[in-house]
Amino acid sequence: MVNLAADYLRRLDEASLPIAALMVIGEVFPAWDQRELDISTLTLLKVVKRLLKIGDEDFLKAFNETGDLGNTLMGLFKAKKPVKQYTLTPSSEALTVTDVYGFLVKMAEAKGLYSRRVKERLLEALFSRLTPLEAKYAAKLIVKERRYGFGENLLEEALTRAFNVPLEDVRRANMITSDIGLVAKTSMKYGVNGLRSLSITVFHPLKPMLAENVGSITEALKEHGYTTALEYKLDGARVQLHKRGGEIRIYSRHLKDITTSIPEVVSLTLNELNAESCIVEGEVVALGVDGRLRPFQYVMRRFRRVKDIQEMVKELPVKLYLFDVLYMNGKELIDEPYVKRRDLLEQVAGDIPLVKRLITGNVKEAEAFFKEALSIGCEGVMAKSLQSPYTPGVRGRRWLKVKATPLTLDLVIVAAEYGYGYRYKWLSNYTLAAYNPRTGAFEPVGKCFTGLRDDEIIYMTERLKALSIAKYGRTLIVKPEVVVEVGFAEVQRSPHYRAGYALRFPRILRVREDKGPFEADTIDKVRELYDIEFKAPTSAL
């Protein structure tokens, strides 16, 4: 796959290369770009059915044969010729990558009262000119249903081969720009010197550094050479704050601009951050009337709110805690060790509180800190290697998570069934799946109907209905998009699921609004947990 991608990218011109690089991994815009297509699967199917003059039954019959949206559309486009309803682009020539990108940009930038109608007309104009194979991948691109196992890591390798640049330079450039299209174009035009000239830019958010889960404080200490920095793992939402002069922008874990949703945090950081320009990271938590931490879902209510913001400020106050600094006054800090970054953060934070920390090598002291964190409503603690650099978008053992309930997984909802009794109108029984990086599929590992409150189930019902692809009786098959954190008793073998594993007594702990489906845990992680739980004891022989 890497060689195929490298050969393809090498043949592209300067205009097409950055666009194609993103499309290869199922993206239209770079991660920092705030534009979104905002086209649901239902909207796409509505347009396709109209173009092909087919009904719900025709689509469902075709979908049942493939189980894949892209393959279904390819088959339907082969069987039926699209009816051209709008001739927005009269040319009969084959579409190019830049042509398709032009359509998608217009869709993303359509705003206002009639934007939905504009998007549908653009979809009709685009799909009326696509071949069946092109329709398959255009659909996957638009609804973000990439299932061919080719992600950013492999694309970075392909760029290395295509333009003869070092992999480490490609990866670093992608880390600090969050823009693989720019990295591709730079590799082609300027080579390694161009890649090394790319730098962190204020108001272009970086992907967050990620941590591995471990089962105990002792394991975390051992991993870090018996001395580590423990920090409270607050049950809030991670944010990245950018300041330049008198302007503040705040980004979520997904790099979405949430500045207008939390004006009190904007005012605080504008007044307190002691730097002309900087990028800092922190956690926003929701507070109850007693000042205690409230669960993660309350914070997400603030992040989703776009109207009546001031009323929400009074109704649901939030508080910011900082834990890292990545850039300050023109200097990149991600290569500096954790302890130095923390010292610099203390200097720049003003009166903004920092996440509580303890540097220790003592197990009893560390365990006491862990229990203290749990007692005030934290999820657990983070353990950070004292010499660790900050590696945007990379998950590793330099940062570790120790949580109260170690047996948890982030899984994706792929189907939902209407409940019974008073829940008969709500989708309340969810099929949970883990991602298989080898097949590109989300493979079910269990069903769950506990953990969410009634108001959360009502919200989830509306959200999943908008993601519906097909319906079988009382069950909806949905686009794999919603991620939930699931606690469970154990992983067990199961012949009922393709993956071969099932969760025992799963319970939804929270909706991970801050994670996308390809950030969910994999089948390999499920298998790893099974192996840990049921590993045979070492023979005395």
N, C-alpha and C positions, 0 to 999 in steps of 0.2 A: 504493500500500500504506500509506503514511504517513497519508493522508487517511482511508482505511477504518479504520485502527487508532484514529485520533483520534476519529472519530465514535462508534466502539464504546466507547472508554474514557470518553468524556464522558457517556454514558448510564448508567454503572454507579453503584451506591451505594457508600458508604464501606467496607462490609464486603467487597464483591466486588472493588473496584478493585485493591488490592495483590495479590490472588490472581491475578486475570486478567492483570495486567501481567506477572507472572512466567510464566504459562502461555503467553502470546503468544510468548515467546521460548524456549519449550520447557523451562522450569524449574518446579519445584514449591516449592523453598525458596530463600531468598537465598544468595548465595555463601558468606557467613560462617557460615551455619547448618550445624551438624554432622549433622543428620538426613539419612538416605538411605533411599530406598525399598528398595534391595537386592533388586530383582526382575529376574531374568535374562530374556532373550528366550525361552529354553526353558521357563521357568516360565509365562510369559504364554501361550505357544502351547499348553502342556499344558492350561491352564484353558479356553482358547477351544475347543480340539478337544473337550473334554469337554462344554462347554455346547452346542456345535453338533452333537455326535454325528458327528464326521468323523474320518477317519484321516490318517496321514501322507501317503498318496498324494493324497487330496483337497486337502490344504493345498498340497502341492508343485505340483500341477497349477495351482492358482489363483495361486500365487506366480510360477510361470514366465510367466504371462500379463502380470504387472505389474512384477515385479522390485522392488516396494516393499511393505514390511510393512503399512503403514497402508492402502494401496489394496486389498491382498489381503484384509485383515479386513473392510473395508467391503463388498467384493463377496460375501464369504462370509456376512456378516450379512444382506445383502439376500436371498440365496438360501435361507437357513435361519434359522428363528426360534430364539433361544437357549432352552434348557431351564432353568427356574429351579430350582436345586438348593437354594439357601438363601435364606430371606426375612429377612435381617438388617434390612432397611428396608422395611416392608410397604406404604409409600405407592406408589400407581400414578401419581402425578404426575410430570411431566417433571423431570429432574435439573437443579439449578442449579450454577453454578460453585462456590459454597460447599459444596454437597452433595458434589461430586466431591472437592473439597479435603479434606473430612472423611474420606472413604474413604482418601485418600492419606496423611493424617496418621496414621491408625490403622495403616496398613501400615508406615510408617516407624518407628512407636513400638512395634511388636510385637517383643518380645525373649524370649529364653529357649528352652527345649527344644522347644516346640511352635510357635515363631514362624513357621516355614515353612508349616505347616498353616493357621495364622491368616491369613497373607497370601493364600494360595490361596482361602480361603473369602471373604475380602473382595473379591478380584478377581472371583470368581464372582458375588457379590452385585452388584457394580458393573456388570459387563459384561452381566448379564442384564437391566439396565434401560436400556442405551444404545441409541440409534438407530444404524443403520449408519454414518452420517457421524460421530457422536459416538465410536463405537468406533474409527474410523480415528485420530482425533486423541488419544483417551485412550491408545491403544497407543503412538503416537509420543511422547507425554509421558512415559509410564512407562518406556520403554526409551531415552529421550533420542535419538530419531531425527528431529529437526527438519530438514526439507529444503525449506522454502519461502522461504528467503533473507531472513528478517526477523529481524535481530539487535538487540542493545542500542542500537547507534547510531541505527537507524531508530525504535526505540521511544522514545528520548529526543526525537527530532523530533516524534513523535506526541504526546507529553506536552506539548511546547511549544505545539502547535496546539490541543490539547484544552483546556488550562487557561490559555492566554495568559500563559505565563511564559518568560523568556529562556532560550534553548538553553544558553548558557554556564553559567547557574546550575543547570540540570538536570544537565548533564554533570559539573560539579564536585561536586554533591551525590551523584551516583551514584559518582563516583570515591572519595569519602571515606567512604561508608557501605557500599559493595558490596551495595546493597539497592535495586533498581529498584522494588520494590513499595512500600517506604517513601517513596521519592522521588515516586512517583505519588500516594500518599495525601496527602503534604505539599503537593504542587502543587495538588491539588484543594481542600484545607481551608484552607491558609494562604498560598498563592501564593508570590511571590518572597521575601518576608520570612521565610517558613517555611523555604524552601530554604536561604537564607543562614544560618539559625540552626543547621542540621545541622553536626555536627562529628565529627572522628575520635574513636572510642571504643576504649579499651583492651579487649582480648579480642574485638573485632570486626575480624578481619584485613582489610587492604586488598589489592586486587589489585596485583600487582607491576608496576612500570614496566618496559617492554619495550624492546629494542634492535633496530636494523636490522643486517643483515650487510653488510660491505664487503669488498672483495677484497684490500686491502693497507693497510699502515701509512700509506703516502703519501696514499692516498685519505681515510683517517680524519683525518689532519692537515689536509688541504685543507678538508675539510668543516667543521672547527672553527676555521678561521681561522689555521691553522698554530701553534696552541698548544692542547694538550689534556692531560687527565689520563689516563694509561694505568694500568690495574690488571690484575693477573694474573686470567685467566679460569680459575678452578679447575674441575677435572673432578669437581664434587661436586653436591650438591643444595641449591638455594636455600631458605632458611628465613626466617620472620619471627617475631621473638621479642617477646612482650608481657610487661611486668612491671608489677605494681601491688602495693606493699607487699611481703609475703612470698610472693606467688604469681607463678609463671611459666607461661605457655602458649606452646607453639611450634607454628607452622603451616607446612605445606608450600607449595610454589608454587601448588597448587590450593586453598589455604586450608583444608586438612584438619588437624585437631588430631593431631599426632604426638608430643605431650609425653611420653607413657609409653614410647615406643620408644627415646628417647635420654636416659636419666636423668643421664648424666654431663654432658651439655650443660645440663640444667636446673640441676644443682648449681653448675656454673661460672658461669652467668649470674646466678643468685640471689646468689652471693657477690661477684661482680665488678662488676656494673652499678651505677654510682654515681648512681642516680636513684630517687626514690620511685616514679615511674611513667614508663615510656618504651616506645617501639616502635622496635626496631632490626632491620636486615636483615643477613643474612650467608650464608655458604656452609658446609655441613657436608661434610667430606671423609673418606674412609676411609683408614686408614694401614696399610701393611704392616709386617712385623716389622723391616724396615730403616728404618722411619720415612718411606719414600717414599709418595707419593700412589698410591692404587689407583683403578681405573676407577669410573665413576659407578654401575655396576650393583651394586657392593659396598655403597655407601651405601643404595641402595634395598632391599637385603636387610634392613638395620636398620630402615628406615621401615615395611616390611611386617610386621615381627615384632611379635606381640602376646603371645606366651608365651615363657617362659624368657629373659627380657630380660637378666638378670644374666650368664647364660652367654654371650650374644651380646656383651655389653660386653667380656668378656675375649677372646672369639674374634675379634671384628671391631671394634677400637677406632675411634672417629671423633674428629675435631678440628673446632672451630668457628673460622671467621675472619669478622670483621664488615666491612661496607663502607658502611653508610648508617644514618642515624637519621632517623625520620619524625615523631617526637612525643616530647616530654620535659617532665615535670612540668607538664602542663596546657597546653603550648604546641604548636600545630601547626607543623611545620617544612618541610612539603612545598613551600611557596612560596619558601623560602630557597634561594640558589644552592648548587650542589654544594660549592664550596670551603668555605662556612660550615658546611654540614652535616657535612662531613668533620672540620673543626676541633672541632665539638661532639661528634662521635663519639669522637674521641681523648680528650676530657675525661671521657666517661661510660663508656668501655670497660674501665677498670681494667686487669687483666692479660690480658684477652682479646685475642689478636693481631688486627690489622687486615690486610686483603688488601694485599699490597705494591703501592705506587703510585709513579709517576714523572710529574711535570708537565714537559712539554718541548715545544719547537717545532723540535727538531733531528731530522732524519730518521735520521741514523746512530745517534744516541743511542736513538731510539725503536725502530729495527730491532734493536739490541743487546738492549734490554729484552724485545722480542718473542721473540728466540731464547733468552734466559735463561728465560723463562716455559715455552717448549716443552721445554727441557732438563730441567726438574724434573717434567714430566708434566702441565702445564697444557694446556688446549685451545687457548689463544691469549691474547689480551688484550682488555679492554674499553677503549674510548676514550670519555671523558665530558667534555662541554663544561663549562668551568669555571663558567659562569653558569646551568647548567641547573637548573630546579626539578625536583621529583619529581612525575611525573604518573601516578598509579596506573592500571593497566590500559591505558595508551596506549603504542603503539609509535611511535617517531620517530627522527629523525636526531641528537637530542641525545646519545643513547647509541648507540654503534656496537660491533659485534663483529668482531674480526679473528681468524680461525682458521687453523690450519695447512693445512687442506684446505678451500679456499673453496667448492668445488663439493659442497655438501651440501643436502639438503632434509629437512624433517620431513614424512613421509607416513603414510597410514593403511592398515593391512592390511584388505582387503575380501574376500579369499578366500585359502584355503590348501589345498595339495595334499599328500597323504601322499608321503613319499619312497620311495626304492628302496634295495636292498642292506640294510645294517644299519639304515637309517633308515626302513624300511618301516612301522613302527608310529607314526612321528612325523610331524606336520605340519611340513614343512621347506621347502616351496616357496611363497613368499608373493606374492600380487598386491598391488601398491602403488598407492595412489591419492592424488590431490590434490583438494582441495575446490574446487568451482565455485560461487562466491557467487551467481551469476546463476540457476543452476538448482537450487541446494541439494543437488546430487548430488556424490558422491565418484567422480572419473573416473580409471580406471587409467592409469598411465604406465609400467608395466613389471612384471616378475617378478624375484624375487630368492631365491636359495637359499644364499647365503654370508654369513658374518659372525658368526653366533651359535655359541657353544660347545654341546656336546651337552647339558649341564645346562640351558642357557637354552632350547634347542629343546624339551626335555621340559616345562619350565615353560610355554613358549609353546603347546605342544600342548594342555595342559589348559585353559589360559585361552581359546584360540580355540574349543575344543569347547563350552565354556560359552556362547560368543557365537554359536554356529551357528544359522543361519536355514534353510538348505536344504543338501541334499547331491546332488551329481552325480557318480556313480562314486566316484573317490578324492578329489574336491574338495569342500570345504565352503565355502559362502557364509556370511560372518560379519558380524555387526553391526559397522559401522565405529566402532571404539572404541580399538584399540591403535595408538599412534603410535610410529614408529621413525625414527631419524635415519639417513639413507641417503647414503653417498658414491658418486660415479659419475664416469666419465670425461668425459661430455658429454651434452647434450640433443640429440636428433636428431628429425627429422620421421618420423612413422610413420603409415601408412594403417590399421594394425591396431587402433588405439585411437581412441575417439570424440574424445578431446582433441586428437588429431593429433600428439602428441609421445610419445617414449619415452626412457628413460634407458639409456645405454650402459654396460655393466659395473657395474650397481648392486651395492652391498654394504652390509649393515646394520652400522652402526657402534655403535649402542646402542639400547635400548628407552627411549623417552621417557616414563617413568612419571609425570613431572611435567607432562605436557601432555595436554589433551583433544583430541578429533578436530577441533573447530572452531578450534583453535589451530594446526593443521597448516598447511603452506604451501599456497597456492592454485594453480590452473591459471595464473593471471596471473603468478605468480612463476616457474613453469616456463617460460612463454613469454618472460618477461623474460630468464631465463638463456640461452635459445636465441638471442634477439636479440643479447645481448652477445657470445656465442661466435661467431656467424656474421654479425655486422654487416659489411656490405660496406664496403671501404675508400673513403674520400672521393676522389672523382674529382679528378685534377690540374686539370681544367678549372674 
